[in-house]
Amino acid sequence: MYDFLFFFIYSQQIQKGKSETFSRLNGSLIAGITLEIHILFILSILRKIFFQSGQGYGLINKNIEVLIVVLIIILAGLYYNQKRVEKIKKLRNGNLISITTINIVKMLLLIFVPLFFVLRLSLR
């Protein structure tokens, strides 16, 4: 799922004529942010289940969530190194992912549906 998202962004940047490094960093940034949205989605659900009264985790550890965001984005940049990009290219037979309606819908569903629920659960 994250490899698809990474390679979709990477492919679009390469097709626009951007450098390999810039494309790799852009793709890893989007994949890292998406992973963070998914983690926040899970944390929001757990917070609603276990801390209904607003006491506890939600009020104490906000700094840990910010630290997790920064850490995951840095780790995503390290995860998608040159070797991993070559491995993903080999799995796709060197073909870049083109912009199609189904690919855009997949990308939007991966990012914005969990983000909507994170925002919705955190506002209640």
C-alpha positions, 0 to 999 in steps of 0.5 A: 500500500505504501509502496504503491503510494511512494511509487505513484508519487515517484513516477509522477516526479520522474515523468515531470523531469525531476531528479531521482533524489528529489523524486525519491524524497517526495515519494517517501515524504508522502508515504511517511505522512500517509503512514502517520495519518493511519497511525493517528487514525488507530490512536484516535479510535483507541482514545475513543474506546479507552478514554471516553471522559477526556481524561488520561492519554489525550491530555498528557501525551500530545508531545509524543504524537508530534515526536512520532510524526517527525520520527516516522517521516524521517524513517520513511525517507531512510526506508525508501533508499536507492536499493529499495527504489531499484527493488520496487522498479524491478517488481514493476518491470521498470514501468512507471505508474501513470495517472489514471482515474483508478490510481488517483482514487486509490491514492485519495482513499489511502490518504483522505478517508483515514484523515477525515475520520481522524479529524472527525473523531478528534473533534468530538 
